[in-house]
Amino acid sequence: HKNGLYQQNPHLDWSNQRWPKILEHVNAMDADIICLQEVEPTVFEQNLKPALSSLGYDGIYGRKKDKRQLLNHNNNNNNNTDKNRTMSMSVATFWKSDKLTLTHSQSRSRTLTAYLCSTNTGNNVNINNNKILAVINCHLEGHPRKVTERVTQLHHAMRDVSRYSSQQPHEGLILCGDFNSPLPQSACTQYLLHQKQQQGDNNIMEFGGIPIPKKVQQIPPHEEISMASAYPLQLPKKFFTFCAEPHQPFWGLDQIWYSTTFFSSIPP
């Protein structure tokens, strides 16, 4: 952090603190599908891929051109030469290889879509043999005022799924990740719920004061019949992310959506 908020925090020591805790949490969750955001290429290749492979996962990484400032969190290193370096970060998706097989993938600058087919009938996500589950892992545009860009990124990813479905139909869709917009009130939420922006949605203010631009209504509708949020639209306030801009907490920036036509229920 440019103001030094995290630079001296011992819990950010990657090798001795963060990475062991992340791996411990992943192992304890024992999830069939894992979607991660803000993953560095070296972390994917050197840490995540080999460690999760030993736990029975396969995975893919979505390349993107997004560059972030490289922060040096090593408390024992006072060398400032790294402060202006940049690095690429993207999303990564993993799945249990004894339950699911990757049949196809599509990568955009802010989204990574994996098409997964079950390898047996006894898996937690209820995918039958030869049926495809499309999983969109996203990290949408982060600037609070770039509302149109976030909805456009969703539209492009969902359009890709619809187009590929003509070759290999998918039975269900999961869309998850860092939406960088509040779940209770945002253009992304309205787009997913209603397939496109509604006329009355202009009264919605993102981040408590940013109006939804009218040009969002020009974004074509998505073709999924019905999408629902795995989290309640009115989240308890403990589920928050502190945003550097506009410098206050907001609720539900990390989200999970699913197609209701295929998933009759999602366990809590």
N, C-alpha and C positions, 0 to 999 in steps of 0.2 A: 504494500500500500504506500502511495507516494507520501503520505503524512506520517509514516512510520508506525501505524496502528498495530500491524501484525509482525513487523520485522524482528522483534525481540521475543516473540511468543515461543516458548520451548515446545509447545504442542504441535508446531508446524515443522518440526524436524522430520523430514520425509522418511529417512531410512529407519530411524528408531521409534518414531511416534505415528506419523500419519499412515504410512503404507501398512505397517502391521495391523493397525486398527481397521483400516479399510478392508483388508483381506479377512480379518476376523469377522467383520460384519457380513461380508459377502458369503462366507462359509456358513455362518449361522442362519442366514436367510434361506439358503438352499433353494433359490428361485429357479424356475425353468428358463426364464428370460431375464437378462439384465441389460439395462440401457443407461449409459453413462454419458455425461457431458463435460466439456472443458478438459478433454484428455490430450496430453501432449504426445506427439508421435513416439518419443523415446520411452515414455512411461508405458504406452501400449505395447511396444515391442519388447522392452526389457523387463517390465514388471507384470502388467496385467495378463498379457498373452500366455507366457509360460506358467504363471501361478494359477490362472483359471483353467488352463489346459490340464494341470495336475488334479484339478477338482472336477474334471469331466466336461468342461465347456469348450466350444469352438467360438470364434469371434471374428468380427470385421471392423475396420476403422474407416471413417469417412473423411477423406482429405478435403480441406478447404483453405481458402486464401486469407482467412481472418488472421491478422497478426495482433498479438498482445505484448505489452511490455513485460519483459522477463524480470521477476523480482527475486532477489537473492535472500533466502530465508535461513541461510546457514549462520547461526549466531557466532560461530567461531571464526568467521571470515569477514574481515573488515575491508576487503578489497572492493572498491566501488566501480571497477571497470565493467561490471555486468549490468549496471543500472539502465543503460540505454539499449541493451540488446533486445531483440524481439524473437518471438517463437510462434509457431502455428499451433492451434488447438482445434480439436474437432470432437465428434461424438463417436462412441464405440458401443457396439451391440454384441452381446454374448448369449448363447443358448446351450442347454444341456444336449450334448451330442448323442446320448443314448435315447433321447426322446424326440429330437427335432433335427431336420436336415435342411441346410440352405439350398434353395433351388435357384435363386436369383437375387440380385441386390441392385439398388440405384442410389447414387450419391449426388447431392447438391451441396451448395455452399453452407447451408444451414440445416440440412436434413439428411438422414441416412435411412433407407428403407430396405428391410430384409424380408424375403419371402420364405417362410418356413413350412416344411411339410413334416408331419409326425412320422416317427419310425415305429410306433406301436400305438395301441389303443388305450393304454393306461397312463395317460399323462394329465397333469393338473390343469392344463389349459383347454382340455376337452376338444382337441382337434382329432378328427377321425383320419384314418389312413387315406392318403392321396388327396387330402383337402389342404388348401393353402391358407396360412395366416400371414397377413401383411403387417409388419411392425415398423412404424415410422418413429424414429428416434430424432428429436429435434432440439435445437438450441437457437431460438428465433432472435431476430434483431433486438439488441439490448437498449438502444436509445429510447427513452420514454416517449418521445414525440414521433417516433417512426412507426406509427400505428399501421399505416397502409402497407409498409414493407413486411410487417409480421403476418398480416392476413394473406398477402401475396405469397409468402413463403409456404404457408399452410396450403394454399390453393395449388401451387405448383407440385408439391409432394403428393397431394391427394389426386391431382390430375394424372400424375405418372402412374399411380396405382390403378386408376380407372382404365388407362390406356393399356397397361400390361395385362389387365384382367381379360382383355379380348383374346390374348394368347393363352393365358393360364388363369382361369377364374379363381378369385380368392373367396374363401368362405367367411372370413372375419378380418377386422382391422383393429389394431391397437395403435394409438397415437399418444406418445408421451415425451416428456422432457422438460426443459426449461423454456417456458413460453415468454418470459420477460414481460408478462402482463397479468394483472390480477384476475384470478378466477371469478370472483363475484361480479365484476363489471369490466368487460373489455370487448373489443371488436372481435377478437379471436373466439371468445366464448359464444358470442351471438352468431358468428359465422358457422361454428360447428353445430350449434343447436338448431339453427334455422336454415342451413345450407347456403345462405347468403345474408348479407347485411339487410336488415329491415329498415323501413322508412323511419319508424319511431325510435330506432337505436341512436339517432343523432343526439338524444338527450343524455346518453351515457357519457360519463366523464372517467377516463382512465387515470389512475394514480391521483384521484381526487380532484382533478382540474383540467385534464387534457381532453378536449372534445374529439370525437371520432370524425375524421375528414369525410366529406360527402363522396369523394372519389372511391372510398371503400365500397360503396354500393355498386360500383362498376365492375368489381371483381366477380367473375363468373361463379355460379354456385358449384359446390362439390357434389359428387354423385352418390355418396353413401346415403342410404335411405334414412337412417336414424343413428345419431351419435349421442352418447351420454357420458357424463363425467363420473369417474370412479369415486371422486370426492364430492361431498355436498357443496353446492354453489355458495352456501353461507358457512364458510369454515370457522371453527373456533379461532380466536385471535392468537392462540399459541402457535399456530401453523403459519409463521411469517418469515419473510426474508427482508433484511434491512438493505434498502437501496441507497447507493451513494448519491444518486440523483433520482428523485427530489429529496434525498437525505432523510428518510423516515421508513418505518416498516410497512410492508404491504403483504397481503395474504394470498396464498395460492399461486405463486409464480411457477412452481413445479407442479405439473399436472399429468393426469392419465385419463385418456378418453378411449372409448371402445364402441364398436358397432353393436347396437342392441338387437339387430336382426339375427345375430349369431350367438352372442353371449346372453343367455337368459339371466345370469347373475354373476357378479364378481365378488368373491369372498373378501371381507374386510381385511 
